[in-house]
């Protein structure tokens, strides 16, 4: 196919006429992703933040059924300790989510769940911006 295109292009070179029909033009490439102004976070940091984010979003779901082994105070303390190890820019979001969990007491209602999700929105955004590099080998 390429040799045919080359022959067609060469056939029109000697004459003063422009070839009719097939016209080859260079195509512009598709733009790549816009580089983020923020550097990518270390893989370990992304893993830790994603784990904490997942734990915080799933924790309220674990309080749906009455579980005698569930102790809200201990869980909130554990989450607070986990949040203290997050990057400084994300700590306020995790702290706000902890406050929402504390206010829920032993049973998280849809209102408190929405508050937790709203509080963690900056964490979700951070993960998208800083940890969205493609996985090598895929």
SELUM-570930 format. One line per field, with one value per residue: residue number from 1; x, y, z of N, C-alpha, C, O in turn; residue in one letter. Coordinates in nm, 2 decimals, decimal comma, padded with zeros to 4 digits. Atoms other than C-alpha are relative to their C-alpha. Example, Ala and Ser with C-alpha at 12.3 -4.5 7.8 and 13.67 -1.06 7.14 Angstrom:
residues 2
vodo 1:2
n.px 00,09:-00,09
n.py -00,12:-00,11
n.pz 00,00:00,00
ca.px 01,23:01,37
ca.py -00,45:-00,11
ca.pz 00,78:00,71
c.px 00,09:-00,08
c.py 00,12:00,11
c.pz 00,00:00,08
o.px 00,19:-00,03
o.py 00,12:00,22
o.pz 00,07:00,09
guke A:S
//
This chain:
residues 138
vodo 1:2:3:4:5:6:7:8:9:10:11:12:13:14:15:16:17:18:19:20:21:22:23:24:25:26:27:28:29:30:31:32:33:34:35:36:37:38:39:40:41:42:43:44:45:46:47:48:49:50:51:52:53:54:55:56:57:58:59:60:61:62:63:64:65:66:67:68:69:70:71:72:73:74:75:76:77:78:79:80:81:82:83:84:85:86:87:88:89:90:91:92:93:94:95:96:97:98:99:100:101:102:103:104:105:106:107:108:109:110:111:112:113:114:115:116:117:118:119:120:121:122:123:124:125:126:127:128:129:130:131:132:133:134:135:136:137:138
n.px 00,08:-00,09:-00,07:00,10:00,01:-00,12:00,00:00,10:-00,06:-00,11:00,05:00,03:-00,11:-00,06:00,09:00,03:00,14:00,02:00,08:00,14:00,03:-00,06:-00,09:-00,05:-00,04:-00,04:00,10:-00,05:00,02:00,10:-00,07:-00,02:00,06:-00,06:-00,07:00,05:-00,10:-00,04:-00,07:00,06:-00,04:-00,07:00,09:00,04:00,09:00,13:00,06:00,04:00,12:00,11:00,05:00,07:00,12:00,10:00,04:00,09:00,13:00,07:00,02:00,14:00,08:-00,02:00,08:00,14:00,06:-00,04:-00,11:-00,05:-00,15:-00,04:-00,01:-00,02:-00,11:-00,12:-00,02:-00,03:-00,14:-00,08:00,01:-00,07:-00,14:-00,03:00,01:-00,12:-00,12:00,02:-00,06:00,05:00,11:00,12:00,04:00,13:00,11:00,01:00,04:00,14:00,07:00,01:00,10:00,13:00,02:00,02:00,14:00,10:00,01:-00,01:00,07:-00,02:00,12:-00,04:-00,05:-00,14:-00,08:-00,02:-00,10:-00,13:-00,04:-00,03:-00,13:-00,11:-00,01:-00,14:-00,09:00,03:-00,06:-00,14:-00,03:00,02:-00,10:-00,13:-00,03:00,07:-00,09:00,03:-00,07:-00,09:00,03:00,14
n.py -00,12:-00,12:-00,02:-00,06:-00,14:-00,06:-00,01:-00,10:-00,13:-00,03:-00,02:-00,14:-00,09:-00,06:-00,09:-00,13:00,01:00,05:00,12:00,00:00,12:00,02:-00,10:00,04:-00,11:00,05:-00,02:-00,03:00,10:-00,04:-00,05:00,09:-00,06:-00,12:00,03:-00,06:-00,10:00,07:00,13:00,13:00,04:00,13:00,11:00,03:-00,11:00,02:00,12:-00,03:-00,09:00,08:00,09:-00,08:-00,05:00,11:00,04:-00,10:00,00:00,13:00,01:-00,02:00,11:00,11:-00,03:00,02:00,10:-00,01:00,10:-00,02:-00,02:-00,13:-00,10:-00,12:-00,09:00,06:-00,02:-00,14:-00,02:00,07:-00,08:-00,12:00,03:00,02:-00,13:-00,08:00,04:-00,04:-00,13:-00,12:-00,06:00,08:00,02:-00,07:00,08:00,12:-00,04:-00,03:00,13:00,06:-00,07:00,04:00,13:-00,02:-00,05:00,10:00,10:00,14:00,04:-00,10:-00,02:-00,06:-00,14:00,01:00,06:-00,11:-00,09:00,06:-00,01:-00,14:-00,03:00,07:-00,04:-00,04:00,12:00,06:-00,09:00,01:00,13:-00,02:-00,09:00,04:00,14:00,06:00,05:00,13:00,11:00,06:00,13:00,01
n.pz 00,00:-00,01:00,13:00,09:-00,03:00,04:00,15:00,04:-00,03:00,09:00,13:00,03:-00,03:00,12:00,07:-00,07:-00,05:-00,13:00,01:-00,05:-00,08:-00,12:-00,04:-00,13:-00,09:-00,13:-00,11:-00,13:-00,10:-00,10:-00,12:-00,12:-00,12:-00,05:-00,12:-00,12:-00,06:-00,12:00,03:-00,04:-00,13:-00,01:00,00:-00,14:-00,05:00,07:-00,06:-00,14:00,00:00,06:-00,10:-00,10:00,06:00,01:-00,14:-00,05:00,07:-00,02:-00,14:-00,03:00,05:-00,09:-00,12:00,03:-00,09:-00,14:-00,02:-00,13:00,00:00,06:-00,10:00,08:-00,06:00,04:00,15:00,03:-00,04:00,10:00,12:-00,04:00,00:00,14:00,07:-00,04:00,08:00,14:00,04:-00,07:00,08:-00,01:-00,14:-00,03:00,05:-00,08:-00,14:00,01:00,01:-00,14:-00,08:00,05:-00,06:-00,14:-00,03:00,03:-00,11:00,03:00,12:00,11:00,08:00,13:-00,01:-00,04:00,11:00,10:-00,06:00,01:00,14:00,03:-00,06:00,07:00,14:00,04:00,01:00,13:00,10:-00,01:00,06:00,15:00,05:-00,04:00,00:00,12:00,10:00,04:-00,06:00,09:00,04:00,05
ca.px 00,00:00,28:00,47:00,15:00,12:00,48:00,44:00,13:00,32:00,62:00,41:00,30:00,64:00,76:00,46:00,36:00,01:-00,10:-00,22:-00,59:-00,74:-00,52:-00,34:-00,11:-00,08:00,10:-00,13:-00,08:-00,04:-00,30:-00,20:-00,07:-00,20:-00,13:00,14:00,03:00,19:00,22:00,48:00,37:00,37:00,59:00,42:00,43:00,26:-00,01:-00,06:-00,09:-00,33:-00,54:-00,56:-00,66:-00,91:-01,07:-01,07:-01,24:-01,51:-01,58:-01,57:-01,92:-02,06:-01,93:-02,16:-02,49:-02,55:-02,54:-02,20:-02,11:-01,74:-01,76:-01,64:-01,68:-01,44:-01,16:-01,22:-01,22:-00,89:-00,74:-00,86:-00,72:-00,38:-00,38:-00,48:-00,18:00,06:-00,09:00,07:00,03:-00,19:-00,44:-00,46:-00,74:-00,96:-00,89:-00,94:-01,28:-01,38:-01,29:-01,50:-01,79:-01,74:-01,72:-02,05:-02,22:-02,15:-02,22:-02,43:-02,35:-02,66:-02,67:-02,62:-02,29:-02,18:-02,24:-02,03:-01,75:-01,75:-01,76:-01,47:-01,27:-01,33:-00,99:-00,82:-00,99:-00,88:-00,53:-00,52:-00,64:-00,38:-00,08:-00,12:-00,27:00,04:-00,01:00,10:00,42:00,38:00,02
ca.py 00,00:00,24:00,17:00,25:00,58:00,66:00,58:00,80:01,09:01,05:01,03:01,39:01,53:01,58:01,76:02,11:01,99:01,92:01,56:01,51:01,27:01,15:01,42:01,32:01,57:01,53:01,49:01,65:01,42:01,40:01,60:01,41:01,45:01,79:01,76:01,83:02,13:01,90:01,62:01,26:01,13:00,83:00,50:00,42:00,75:00,69:00,34:00,47:00,75:00,52:00,27:00,53:00,68:00,34:00,25:00,58:00,54:00,17:00,21:00,37:00,07:-00,16:00,00:-00,09:-00,40:-00,41:-00,58:-00,63:-00,63:-00,29:-00,01:00,33:00,51:00,26:00,28:00,66:00,65:00,41:00,63:00,94:00,78:00,67:01,02:01,17:00,98:01,12:01,41:01,74:01,88:01,60:01,60:01,86:01,64:01,33:01,52:01,65:01,29:01,18:01,45:01,34:00,98:01,09:01,28:00,97:00,77:00,40:00,41:00,60:00,74:00,86:01,22:01,13:00,91:01,21:01,43:01,18:01,16:01,54:01,57:01,32:01,48:01,66:01,33:01,18:01,48:01,45:01,08:01,17:01,44:01,28:00,91:00,85:00,73:00,42:00,09:-00,04:-00,35:-00,29
ca.pz 00,00:00,09:-00,23:-00,43:-00,25:-00,32:-00,69:-00,71:-00,54:-00,77:-01,08:-01,04:-00,96:-01,32:-01,45:-01,37:-01,27:-00,92:-00,88:-00,85:-00,61:-00,34:-00,15:00,14:00,42:00,75:01,04:01,37:01,66:01,93:02,23:02,53:02,88:03,02:03,28:03,63:03,81:04,11:04,11:04,14:04,49:04,59:04,54:04,91:04,99:04,73:04,87:05,23:05,14:04,92:05,20:05,46:05,22:05,16:05,53:05,61:05,34:05,42:05,80:05,82:05,63:05,90:06,16:05,98:06,19:06,56:06,63:06,99:06,90:06,73:06,96:06,79:07,03:06,96:06,58:06,58:06,78:06,53:06,24:06,41:06,45:06,08:05,97:06,16:05,93:05,61:05,41:05,59:05,31:05,36:05,74:05,76:05,54:05,74:06,07:05,94:05,85:06,20:06,35:06,13:06,25:06,61:06,59:06,46:06,77:06,74:06,43:06,11:05,94:05,58:05,69:05,87:05,58:05,34:05,58:05,58:05,20:05,17:05,41:05,21:04,87:04,88:04,94:04,64:04,43:04,56:04,46:04,11:04,07:04,24:04,20:03,86:03,69:03,48:03,63:03,47:03,26:03,17
c.px 00,09:00,07:-00,10:-00,01:00,12:00,00:-00,10:00,06:00,11:-00,05:-00,04:00,11:00,05:-00,09:-00,03:-00,14:00,00:-00,08:-00,14:-00,02:00,07:00,10:00,05:00,04:00,05:-00,11:00,06:-00,03:-00,11:00,08:00,00:-00,07:00,08:00,07:-00,05:00,11:00,06:00,08:-00,08:00,05:00,07:-00,11:-00,05:-00,10:-00,14:-00,07:-00,06:-00,13:-00,12:-00,06:-00,08:-00,13:-00,11:-00,05:-00,11:-00,14:-00,07:-00,04:-00,15:-00,09:00,00:-00,09:-00,15:-00,07:00,05:00,11:00,05:00,15:00,04:00,00:00,04:00,12:00,14:00,03:00,04:00,15:00,10:00,01:00,08:00,15:00,05:00,00:00,13:00,12:-00,02:00,08:-00,07:-00,12:-00,13:-00,05:-00,13:-00,12:-00,02:-00,05:-00,15:-00,08:-00,01:-00,10:-00,14:-00,03:-00,03:-00,14:-00,10:-00,02:00,01:-00,06:00,01:-00,12:00,04:00,05:00,15:00,08:00,02:00,11:00,14:00,05:00,03:00,13:00,11:00,02:00,14:00,10:-00,02:00,06:00,15:00,05:00,00:00,12:00,14:00,04:-00,06:00,09:-00,04:00,09:00,10:-00,04:-00,14:-00,03
c.py 00,13:00,02:00,06:00,15:00,08:00,02:00,11:00,14:00,03:00,02:00,14:00,09:00,06:00,10:00,12:-00,01:-00,06:-00,13:00,01:-00,12:00,00:00,10:-00,04:00,13:-00,06:00,03:00,04:-00,11:00,04:00,05:-00,10:00,06:00,12:-00,03:00,08:00,10:-00,07:-00,13:-00,12:-00,03:-00,14:-00,11:-00,04:00,10:-00,02:-00,12:00,03:00,09:-00,07:-00,10:00,07:00,05:-00,11:-00,05:00,10:-00,01:-00,13:-00,01:00,03:-00,11:-00,11:00,01:-00,02:-00,10:00,02:-00,11:00,03:00,02:00,14:00,11:00,13:00,08:-00,06:00,02:00,14:00,03:-00,06:00,09:00,13:-00,02:-00,02:00,13:00,08:-00,04:00,04:00,13:00,12:00,07:-00,07:-00,02:00,07:-00,08:-00,12:00,04:00,04:-00,13:-00,06:00,07:-00,04:-00,14:00,01:00,05:-00,10:-00,09:-00,14:-00,04:00,12:00,01:00,06:00,14:00,00:-00,06:00,11:00,10:-00,06:00,00:00,14:00,04:-00,06:00,04:00,06:-00,11:-00,07:00,08:-00,01:-00,13:00,01:00,07:-00,06:-00,14:-00,07:-00,05:-00,14:-00,11:-00,06:-00,14:-00,03:00,07
c.pz 00,00:-00,13:-00,11:00,02:-00,05:-00,15:-00,05:00,03:-00,10:-00,14:-00,03:00,02:-00,13:-00,07:00,08:00,07:00,14:-00,02:00,05:00,08:00,13:00,04:00,14:00,07:00,13:00,10:00,13:00,10:00,10:00,12:00,11:00,12:00,04:00,13:00,12:00,06:00,12:-00,04:00,05:00,14:-00,01:00,01:00,14:00,06:-00,06:00,06:00,14:00,00:-00,06:00,10:00,11:-00,05:-00,01:00,13:00,05:-00,07:00,02:00,15:00,04:-00,04:00,10:00,12:-00,03:00,09:00,14:00,02:00,14:00,01:-00,06:00,11:-00,08:00,05:-00,04:-00,15:-00,03:00,04:-00,10:-00,13:00,02:-00,01:-00,15:-00,07:00,03:-00,08:-00,15:-00,03:00,07:-00,07:00,01:00,14:00,03:-00,05:00,08:00,14:-00,01:-00,01:00,13:00,08:-00,04:00,06:00,15:00,03:-00,03:00,11:-00,05:-00,13:-00,10:-00,08:-00,13:00,00:00,04:-00,11:-00,11:00,05:-00,02:-00,15:-00,05:00,05:-00,08:-00,15:-00,04:-00,01:-00,13:-00,12:00,00:-00,06:-00,15:-00,06:00,02:-00,02:-00,12:-00,11:-00,04:00,07:-00,10:-00,04:-00,05:-00,13
o.px 00,06:00,09:-00,05:-00,02:00,11:00,04:-00,07:00,04:00,12:00,01:-00,03:00,09:00,09:-00,04:-00,01:-00,18:00,09:-00,17:-00,16:00,06:00,05:00,20:-00,03:00,11:00,00:-00,16:00,17:-00,14:-00,13:00,18:-00,10:-00,12:00,20:00,01:-00,09:00,23:00,16:00,04:-00,16:00,17:00,05:-00,22:-00,16:-00,19:-00,24:-00,19:-00,17:-00,22:-00,23:-00,18:-00,18:-00,23:-00,22:-00,17:-00,21:-00,24:-00,20:-00,13:-00,21:-00,19:-00,09:-00,11:-00,24:-00,18:00,16:00,07:00,10:00,20:00,16:-00,10:00,15:00,19:00,23:00,14:00,12:00,22:00,20:00,11:00,15:00,22:00,15:00,09:00,17:00,22:00,06:00,12:-00,19:-00,21:-00,23:-00,17:-00,21:-00,22:-00,14:-00,14:-00,23:-00,20:-00,11:-00,17:-00,23:-00,15:-00,12:-00,21:-00,22:-00,12:00,10:-00,05:-00,04:-00,16:00,16:00,14:00,23:00,20:00,13:00,19:00,23:00,17:00,13:00,21:00,22:00,11:00,19:00,19:00,08:00,12:00,21:00,15:00,08:00,17:00,23:00,15:-00,09:00,05:-00,08:00,21:00,06:-00,08:-00,18:-00,14
o.py 00,22:00,14:00,14:00,23:00,19:00,12:00,18:00,23:00,15:00,10:00,19:00,21:00,18:00,19:00,12:00,09:-00,14:-00,13:00,08:-00,22:00,08:00,13:-00,06:00,21:-00,17:00,14:-00,01:-00,17:00,16:00,00:-00,17:00,17:00,13:-00,09:00,19:00,07:-00,03:-00,20:-00,11:-00,01:-00,21:-00,09:-00,07:00,06:-00,01:-00,12:-00,02:00,06:-00,05:-00,11:00,02:00,05:-00,09:-00,07:00,06:00,02:-00,14:-00,09:-00,05:-00,14:-00,19:-00,08:00,02:-00,07:00,06:-00,23:00,14:00,08:00,17:00,12:00,15:00,13:00,02:00,04:00,16:00,10:00,00:00,10:00,18:00,06:00,02:00,15:00,16:00,04:00,00:00,20:00,12:00,11:-00,01:-00,06:00,01:-00,09:-00,16:-00,03:00,00:-00,14:-00,13:00,00:-00,06:-00,17:-00,07:00,00:-00,09:-00,16:-00,17:-00,15:00,23:-00,09:00,11:00,18:00,08:-00,01:00,11:00,15:00,01:00,04:00,16:00,11:00,00:-00,02:00,02:-00,10:-00,11:00,03:-00,02:-00,14:-00,05:00,04:-00,05:-00,18:-00,19:-00,06:-00,22:-00,08:-00,10:-00,22:-00,14:00,06
o.pz -00,07:-00,17:-00,19:-00,07:-00,10:-00,20:-00,14:-00,05:-00,14:-00,22:-00,15:00,00:-00,12:-00,14:00,20:00,13:00,17:-00,10:00,15:00,07:00,22:-00,04:00,23:00,02:00,18:00,10:00,16:00,09:00,12:00,15:00,14:00,11:00,03:00,22:00,11:00,04:00,17:-00,13:00,14:00,17:-00,10:00,06:00,16:00,13:00,01:00,08:00,17:00,07:-00,01:00,11:00,16:00,02:00,03:00,15:00,11:-00,01:00,01:00,18:00,11:00,03:00,11:00,20:00,05:00,13:00,16:00,01:00,17:00,11:-00,05:00,19:-00,12:-00,03:-00,08:-00,20:-00,12:-00,03:-00,13:-00,19:-00,07:-00,07:-00,19:-00,15:-00,05:-00,08:-00,23:00,06:00,08:-00,01:-00,02:00,16:00,10:00,02:00,11:00,20:00,08:00,04:00,17:00,16:00,04:00,10:00,20:00,13:00,02:00,12:-00,13:-00,17:-00,07:-00,14:-00,15:-00,07:-00,02:-00,13:-00,16:-00,03:-00,05:-00,18:-00,12:-00,01:-00,08:-00,22:-00,15:-00,09:-00,20:-00,21:-00,11:-00,14:-00,22:-00,16:-00,07:-00,02:-00,11:-00,22:00,04:00,10:-00,21:00,04:-00,08:-00,18
guke X:X:X:X:X:X:X:X:X:X:X:X:X:X:X:X:X:X:X:X:X:X:X:X:X:X:X:X:X:X:X:X:X:X:X:X:X:X:X:X:X:X:X:X:X:X:X:X:X:X:X:X:X:X:X:X:X:X:X:X:X:X:X:X:X:X:X:X:X:X:X:X:X:X:X:X:X:X:X:X:X:X:X:X:X:X:X:X:X:X:X:X:X:X:X:X:X:X:X:X:X:X:X:X:X:X:X:X:X:X:X:X:X:X:X:X:X:X:X:X:X:X:X:X:X:X:X:X:X:X:X:X:X:X:X:X:X:X
//
